[in-house]
Amino acid sequence: MKYTYSMDKKHKVFFSCLAGSIALGILVPYFAFAHKGYVRPDSESRSWMSHISDSTSIDMISMPGTHDSGALHSLADVAGKCQDLSIKNQLEIGARYLDVRLQSVANTLSVCHGPINEDLTLKNVLSDCRSFLMENETEAIVLSVKEEEKEINSTISFEDALLNELKEYKDVLYLGTGIPTMQMIRGKICLMSRYANNSIGIDSYAGWGDSCTFDMNNGVNMHIQDTYYLSNVEQKKEQIKECLEYSTNYANSHTEDVLTLNFFSGYLSKGFPPSYSVPVAKEINKWALDTLPNYDATGIAIFDFLNKDLAKAVWSKNL
């Protein structure tokens, strides 16, 4: 496996802390949670969108998703990792929102998590999405693409590199800039563009807050809870609950179109090493299974280490 290192101050801290944590042996208790896995899907989880009316817009859908969807690898295969299921398996168990972080390397878009090259390309992701949609024509996928790291040896802009790679997948792409209905995107990949100077897809770049809950409007109203830098897990639970309340109120008294994203992911500010999602996910995911039944809607609910039960706890609200 090939790793790409960009040794600025942030990345030096990441690797020095990681090395220290391995030496101290504190990662061992988490190996059983953060591993490469496979979950056997069923027809329900593959086709839950078949129950949703064509006229329903995606802001009214409770949709499970994954944070840093391609982050299956990291140094020592633990720190920096956010998922243990492949993109294909995430879709099979019910995920319909994918959060893909990219870096342009010689004009090719590679999936990364910070400085870690995830041994995956955007074309791999798009191919898995198209294969899934061909087999499950009632479904739709919201794909968020973010420019995660600065380009390396690229001669064209990030968007030009993206457009080059999207050409092959025109048959399954929806590049509209507004909130679509299911009729508009069924059997397709709906693009969300989280990079500067974008001109395609739903613009989710300018105004994205850093580790907070915020509203933004780049042509589409959005309410986003993305508090990821945590002093304690209880802080995250409160942020999630407030966003769940927002989604439930929105579903019950829809007055204007607002797309809601609720990130259940995060890491502890005093955690060791930094960007270490496993301890938070262990607690949050268990808590979420008990908490989600208390709310009528979730918006797009985005998890680290998504599992089949969590996905169903979200998508079943649409039935």
C-alpha positions in Angstrom: 0.0 0.0 0.0 1.3 3.4 -0.9 1.1 6.4 1.5 1.4 10.0 0.5 3.0 12.3 3.1 2.9 16.1 3.1 5.0 16.9 6.1 3.8 20.3 7.2 3.3 21.1 10.9 -0.1 19.6 11.1 1.0 16.3 9.6 4.2 16.1 11.7 2.0 16.4 14.8 -0.3 13.6 13.5 2.5 11.2 12.8 4.6 11.9 15.9 1.5 11.4 18.1 0.6 8.3 16.2 4.1 6.8 16.7 3.9 7.6 20.4 0.5 6.0 20.8 1.6 2.8 19.1 4.7 2.7 21.4 2.5 3.0 24.4 0.2 0.2 23.2 -3.0 2.2 23.8 -4.5 1.3 20.5 -4.9 -2.4 21.2 -8.3 -2.2 22.8 -9.8 -0.7 19.6 -8.6 -3.2 17.0 -11.8 -5.2 17.3 -13.9 -2.2 16.3 -11.7 -0.7 13.6 -11.1 -3.4 11.0 -11.8 -4.2 7.4 -15.2 -6.0 7.4 -18.1 -7.1 5.3 -21.8 -7.1 6.3 -24.3 -9.3 4.5 -27.0 -7.1 3.0 -30.6 -7.9 2.4 -33.1 -6.8 -0.2 -34.7 -4.3 2.2 -31.4 -2.4 2.8 -30.6 -2.5 -0.9 -33.9 -1.0 -2.0 -35.4 1.1 0.8 -35.8 4.1 -1.5 -38.3 2.1 -3.6 -40.9 3.1 -0.9 -40.3 6.8 -1.4 -42.6 8.8 -3.8 -41.1 10.3 -6.9 -42.4 13.7 -5.8 -40.4 13.6 -2.5 -37.4 16.0 -2.4 -34.3 14.8 -0.7 -34.6 17.4 2.1 -37.6 15.4 3.3 -35.8 12.0 3.4 -34.1 10.5 6.4 -30.9 9.2 4.7 -28.0 7.3 6.3 -24.5 8.2 5.1 -20.9 7.8 5.9 -18.3 10.3 6.9 -14.9 10.1 5.1 -16.4 7.2 3.2 -13.2 6.0 1.6 -11.1 6.1 4.8 -10.6 2.4 5.2 -6.9 2.6 5.7 -4.4 4.6 7.7 -0.9 4.3 9.2 -1.0 1.2 11.3 -4.5 0.7 9.9 -6.1 2.3 12.9 -5.6 6.1 13.4 -7.3 8.2 10.7 -9.6 5.3 9.8 -13.3 6.1 9.7 -15.0 3.1 8.0 -14.5 -0.7 7.9 -16.9 -1.4 5.0 -16.1 -0.9 1.4 -18.0 1.7 -0.6 -20.0 -1.1 -2.3 -20.9 -2.7 1.1 -21.8 0.7 2.6 -24.3 1.1 -0.2 -25.6 -2.4 0.1 -26.5 -2.0 3.8 -28.4 1.3 3.1 -26.0 4.2 3.0 -27.1 6.7 0.3 -24.8 9.7 1.2 -21.1 9.3 0.6 -18.5 11.8 1.8 -15.4 11.4 -0.4 -12.3 13.4 0.2 -9.9 13.8 -2.8 -6.5 15.0 -3.8 -5.5 15.6 -7.4 -2.3 13.8 -8.1 -1.0 14.2 -11.7 -4.5 15.2 -12.8 -6.0 12.0 -11.3 -8.3 12.2 -8.3 -7.2 9.9 -5.4 -9.2 9.3 -2.2 -7.4 10.5 0.9 -8.0 11.3 4.6 -5.7 14.2 5.4 -2.2 13.0 4.4 -3.2 9.4 4.1 -3.6 7.9 0.6 -6.5 5.5 0.9 -5.4 3.3 -2.1 -8.7 4.2 -3.9 -9.5 6.6 -6.7 -12.6 8.6 -7.5 -13.2 6.3 -10.5 -13.3 3.3 -8.2 -16.0 5.1 -6.2 -18.0 6.0 -9.2 -17.7 2.6 -10.7 -19.1 1.0 -7.4 -21.9 3.6 -7.4 -22.9 2.9 -11.0 -22.8 -0.9 -10.5 -25.0 -0.6 -7.4 -27.5 1.6 -9.2 -27.7 -0.7 -12.2 -28.6 -3.5 -9.9 -30.9 -1.3 -7.7 -32.6 1.1 -10.1 -35.0 2.5 -7.4 -32.2 4.0 -5.4 -30.2 7.2 -5.6 -26.8 8.3 -4.2 -25.8 11.7 -2.9 -22.1 12.0 -3.5 -20.2 14.8 -1.7 -16.7 15.5 -3.2 -14.3 17.6 -1.2 -10.8 18.8 -2.2 -9.0 17.5 0.9 -5.4 18.1 0.1 -3.5 20.4 -2.3 -2.7 19.0 -5.7 0.6 17.3 -6.5 2.0 17.6 -10.0 -1.3 18.5 -11.6 -1.6 20.9 -14.5 -5.3 21.5 -14.4 -7.8 22.8 -11.8 -9.5 20.4 -9.4 -12.9 20.9 -11.2 -11.3 20.2 -14.6 -9.8 17.0 -13.2 -13.2 16.1 -11.7 -15.0 16.8 -15.0 -12.5 14.6 -16.9 -13.3 11.7 -14.6 -17.1 12.2 -14.6 -17.3 12.0 -18.4 -17.4 8.2 -18.3 -20.4 8.2 -15.9 -22.7 10.7 -17.5 -25.5 8.1 -17.8 -25.8 8.0 -14.0 -25.0 11.6 -13.0 -27.2 14.4 -11.8 -25.4 17.7 -11.7 -28.2 20.0 -10.9 -27.6 22.9 -8.5 -30.9 22.7 -6.6 -32.5 20.3 -4.1 -33.8 17.5 -6.4 -36.8 15.2 -6.0 -36.5 11.4 -6.2 -37.9 11.4 -9.7 -35.0 13.6 -10.8 -32.3 11.4 -9.2 -33.6 7.9 -9.0 -31.0 5.6 -10.5 -28.5 8.4 -10.4 -25.6 10.0 -8.4 -26.5 13.5 -7.2 -23.3 15.5 -6.8 -22.5 17.9 -3.9 -19.5 20.0 -4.6 -17.4 20.9 -1.6 -14.5 22.7 -3.3 -13.6 26.2 -4.4 -14.9 27.7 -7.7 -17.3 24.8 -8.4 -19.9 25.2 -11.1 -21.6 21.8 -11.0 -23.8 20.0 -8.5 -25.1 21.4 -5.2 -22.6 24.0 -4.0 -21.6 23.2 -0.4 -18.2 24.9 -0.2 -18.3 28.6 0.7 -19.5 29.1 4.3 -18.8 25.6 5.6 -18.1 26.1 9.3 -15.2 24.6 11.2 -16.3 22.2 13.9 -19.7 23.7 14.6 -23.4 23.8 13.7 -24.2 26.4 11.0 -26.5 27.5 8.2 -25.3 28.2 4.7 -26.8 29.2 1.4 -25.0 29.0 -1.9 -28.2 28.7 -3.8 -29.5 25.9 -1.5 -30.4 26.4 2.1 -28.5 24.0 4.4 -28.4 23.3 8.1 -25.3 21.4 9.0 -24.1 20.0 12.3 -20.4 19.1 11.9 -18.9 19.5 15.4 -16.0 17.1 15.2 -13.3 18.5 17.5 -14.7 17.4 20.9 -13.7 18.0 24.5 -16.0 15.1 25.5 -18.5 12.8 23.9 -21.5 14.3 25.8 -20.8 17.5 23.9 -21.3 15.7 20.6 -24.5 14.0 21.8 -26.1 17.3 22.5 -25.1 18.7 19.1 -26.6 15.6 17.4 -29.8 15.8 19.4 -30.3 19.5 18.6 -30.0 18.7 14.9 -32.4 15.7 15.2 -34.9 18.1 16.8 -34.4 20.5 13.9 -35.0 17.7 11.4 -38.1 16.5 13.2 -39.6 20.0 13.4 -38.7 20.5 9.8 -40.4 17.3 8.7 -43.5 18.1 10.6 -43.8 21.8 9.6 -42.1 22.1 6.2 -42.1 25.9 5.4 -39.0 26.3 3.2 -36.5 24.0 1.5 -33.6 23.2 3.8 -31.1 20.3 3.3 -29.9 19.1 6.7 -26.7 17.2 7.3 -26.1 15.8 10.8 -22.6 14.4 11.4 -22.4 11.7 14.1 -18.6 11.6 13.6 -15.8 13.3 15.7 -12.7 12.9 17.7 -11.6 14.0 21.1 -9.4 17.1 21.5 -7.4 15.2 24.2 -7.4 12.0 22.2 -4.2 10.3 21.3 -3.4 10.3 18.4 -5.3 13.2 16.8 -8.1 12.5 14.3 -8.7 9.2 16.1 -12.4 8.4 15.5 -12.7 5.0 17.0 -13.4 5.8 20.7 -16.0 8.4 19.8 -17.7 6.1 17.3 -17.8 3.2 19.8 -19.9 5.3 22.2 -21.9 7.4 19.7 -23.0 4.6 17.5 -24.3 2.6 20.5 -26.0 5.6 21.9 -27.5 6.5 18.5 -29.3 3.2 18.3 -31.1 4.0 21.5 -31.7 7.7 20.7 -32.9 7.7 17.0 -36.3 6.1 17.8 -37.2 9.2 19.7 -37.2 11.4 16.6 -39.4 11.4 13.5 -36.7 12.4 11.1 -32.9 12.7 10.8 -32.1 14.6 7.6 -28.9 13.1 6.2 -27.3 11.3 9.2 -23.6 10.7 8.6 -21.6 8.1 10.6 -18.2 6.8 11.2 -18.2 3.0 11.1 -21.7 2.8 9.8 -23.4 -0.6 10.4 -26.5 -2.2 9.1 -28.6 -1.6 12.3 -27.7 2.1 12.3 -28.5 2.5 8.7 -31.9 0.9 9.2 -32.6 3.0 12.2 -32.4 6.0 9.9 -33.9 4.8 6.6 -36.9 3.1 8.3 -38.2 6.5 9.3 -39.3 7.0 5.7 -41.6 3.9 5.7 
